């Protein structure tokens, strides 16, 4: 099997999943799995894609596919593995509002994979729920919002990597991030002591 960097968790790929497939047959559709794991005592296989994860359970006869759950930021969806391919494709789509910054257009499309604007071919952005986006007709507000959003997103990414050196308030996200100290490599940290 040809190696791919990320599994294909698009609706059309997931729509090809049916009850009774083996792990090898599922891999042939969406690519190699990340690892087997346990969820509430049930063994599952995890596929990590671009912005999504698929958990597939192989508890059917002869360890065949019995259930699958698609996880994105907004929701978890249990995939219906029965019915015709069209029904499965529709069921394996979680909708998300994608925004093209340069064209000032919004599209309601599948959350996976990342949506590319059909007009300008730029990658579109999606905003987590609860954040209000200015109307596209208010050009100055629209442009100002996206500059600030990208700056705050970069600060969030720096915070998650432990690189934030000063306290900062994120107005769009409505949170305050505390400064982080540089990690010392002396072996005296909380995770380095073994008793």
N, C-alpha and C positions, 0 to 999 in steps of 0.2 A: 504494500500500500504506500502511495506517495505521502511523504510527511508534509503536514501543513502547520503553519505557525499557530493558528487558532482554529478550534472546531467551528463548523458552519451551523450556527444556531438560528438561521433564518427560518421563517415560517414554512417555506417550501421544503427545506431539508427536514425540519421536524415533522412536517406533514407526511413524510414517508415512513415514519415510525409506526409499527403495528404490534399489537400484543403477540407474543410468541417468538419474537426475534431474539437471537442470541447476542452476547456482547460483541462478537465478531461482526455480526450483521449490522448492528447499530454503529459500530466503528466504521464500517464501509460507507454509511450514509453521512455521518457528521464528524468523523475523524477520531483519533485516539483519545481515550479518556484520561483525565488527570490522575485519578487515584480511586481505589475503592475506599469506602468509609462506612460509618454507622450513623443512623438517624433513628432515635427512639428504639434502639435495639435491632433495627432492620438494616441489613447491608444494602448500600447503594453505590452507584458509580457516578462520579462527578465529571462533567465536561465544562470547562471554563472557556467561554467565548468572549467576544468583544462586547463588554458591558452586560453580560448575562451569564447565568450558570444553569445547566441542566442536571437534575438529579434523576437517575433512572434506576428503578428497582427491578431486580431479576428474580422474583419469587414465584414465577410461573412454573409449569411442568418442565422438568429437566433444566432448571435455572434459566428460563426464558423471560423476556421482558414482560412485566406485569403492570407497571405504572411509571409515569414520568412527570416531573414537576419542573416548570420553567420559572426561574427567578430573575427578575429585574428590580431596579430600584423601587418602582412604584407598586409592584404586586408580585405574588406568586400564583402561578396558574397550573393546575393539574391538567395535563394534556389528555384529551379523549383519544385513545388509540384505536377506537372502533370506527366503523363507517367508511365512506369512500374518501379518496385522497383530498377532494375539495373541502369536505367537512373537516378533515384533520388540519388542513392548512389554515382554514378560518379560525379553528379552535386554538391553534398554537401561535396566534398573533396577539400580543399585548400592544395596544395603541399608545402612542406618545405624540405630543405636539412638538414638532421640530421647527426651529426658526432659522431662516436664512438671513444673516445679518446684512449682507450687501444688497440683496434684492428686497429686503423688508417684507418677506412673505412668510406665512406659517403654513405648515403641512401636518395633517394628522395621518401618521403612518406607523408601521410596525416599529417597536422599540429596538428590534434587532434585525439586521445589523445597523450601523450608523447610516443615517440618511444623507444623501448627497443631493443638493438642489438641482433639479432638471434644467434650470435656466442658465445658471452661472457655473455649475459643476463644483461649487464650494461645499465643504462639509458643513452641515447644519448643526445648530446647538439646541439642546433641550434644557429646560429650566425645571428644577425640582418643584413639586407642588407647594403652594403657599406663597410663592414669590410673584408679585405682580409685574408684568412687563408692560411698558408704555405702548400705546397704540402706534401702529406703523405710520399713521398719517402725521404724528408729531415727531418730525424728523430729528430735531435737536435733542428731545428727550430720549428718543430711541438710540441715537448714537452715544449719548452720554451714559445711558444705562449699560450698554454693552462694554464700553471702556471700563466702567466701574466693576461690572460683573466679572470680567476677565481678570482684573487686578485682584479682586477678592478671592476668586477661584485659585489664583496663583499663591496667595497667602495661605489659603486652606491646604493646598498641596504641600507648601513649605512646612506648615504646622504638623501635618501627618508624617513628614519625614524627620521631624524633630529639629528643624532648622530655624524656627522663629525665635529671634533674639530680643524682641520687645513686644510689649502688650499692644494689641490692636483691636479696634472695634470694627466689625464688618456690618455695614448698614444694610446692605441688601439681604444678607443671610440672617441678620438680627442676632448675632452672637458676638461675644467678646473672647478673643483668644489671649491666653496668658503667655508671657515670655517663657522660653525653654532654655535651660542651662545646657551648655555644651557638655556632651558625655565625656567623662574622663576614662582613660583606658588603664587605670591603675589596679583594676580588679577589686575596687572597694564598693562598687555599685550594688543595688539591692538584688540584682540577678546573679551576681558573681559569688555570693557567699554560699558555701556548702557546709552544712553542719551534720 
